[in-house]
Amino acid sequence: MPNICQVSLRGNIPIILENIKSFNKFYKKNYFYIICPNKDNKFFKLKIKNKKVKIINENSLISFRKFKNISNMYLKKTKFYKVIQSRLTWYYQQILKISFMID
C-alpha cells in the first residue's frame, strides 16, 4: 500500500486533489498524509474531504521557530549562516518529511 507524504501550502490544494485522483486510479489501497501550516489546518480539512487523507499540523512535528533556533545554533558557527537564512524554509520542509517518517 503506497503511503504518500506531502508538505504543502494552501495554494497547492488543487494540485493535491488532482494527485489524489490520479493515485486512486492506479492504486486501490493508498493513503495520503498532508503536512500543512497550523494557520491553514482547518482550511485543508474543509477542502480535502477524503477518508484516505490525514491532514497533519506541522507544529505537531516541529514548529518553524524551534527548527530555526536549533539550526541557527549550529549555523552561527559557520560561514554559511547569512546565505542559508533564505533557504531555511526549504530545509524545514525536508525536516518535516523526515520527522514524519521517523515518527
N, C-alpha and C positions, 0 to 999 in steps of 0.2 A: 504494500500500500504506500503510494507516494505521499509524503508529508512535505508541504511547501511552506516555507517561512519567508516573509517579506516585511521589510521595514518600509513604511510608506507615509506620505503626507496626504492630506485631504484632497489635493488636486489630482491625485492618481487613482481615485476611486473608479472612474470609468474604465481605465485600463485593467484594474484589478477585477472588475466584474467580467470583462471580456476574457481575461486569463482563466477565471473560474469556469466560465462556459466552455472554453477550449479544453481545459484539463478534463472536465467532466465528459467530453466526447470520447476521449481516449482511455480514460481510467474510470472504472466503476467505483473503486474504493480509493479515495484520496481525501486529504484533509488540509485545510489552509490555516496558517497562523499568521495574523497580520499584526505587526507591532506598530503602534502609532503614538503620536504625542498625546499627553494627558488632555490637553485642551480640545482635541478632536475625537476623543474616545466615543462620546455619545453620538456624534455625527456619523462615525464609521458604523456604529451599531444600527443606526437608523437607516443608512443607505445600503448596507450589506446584510441582508437578512437571509441567511443560508445556514442550515444545520451542519454543514461541513466546514464552517468558518468560525474560528475563535479570534476575537479582537483582544489584543493584549496592550495594556497601557505600558509605554516604555519605562515609566518611572518604577514600575513593579520589578524591573530588571536592574536598572541603574539610572539615576537622573543624569541629565547632561551636566548639571552643575557639579555633581560628585565626580563624574568622569573627567571633567575639565580640571578640577582640583588635583585629582590623582595624577593625571597626565602631566600637568604643568609642574608638579612637584619634581618630576624626573626631567622634564624637558628644559626647565630653567638652567640646568647644568650643562646644556648643550648649545652649540652654535645655531641650531635649527629652531630654537624657541620662537622667535618672531615670525619666521617663514611659515611654520606649521600651524600657527593660530587660525589662519583662514581655512585650513583643511580639517580642523578638529571635528566638525560635524560629520564629515565623511568617515573618519575613524570611529566616531561614536556609533554610526550605523553598523559598522563591522563588529564592534564590541557588543552591540545589542544582539546581533545574529549569533555570535559565538556564545554569549551568556545564555541565550535561549536554548541553544543546542546542548550545552552542558547541563542546564537545569532540567 
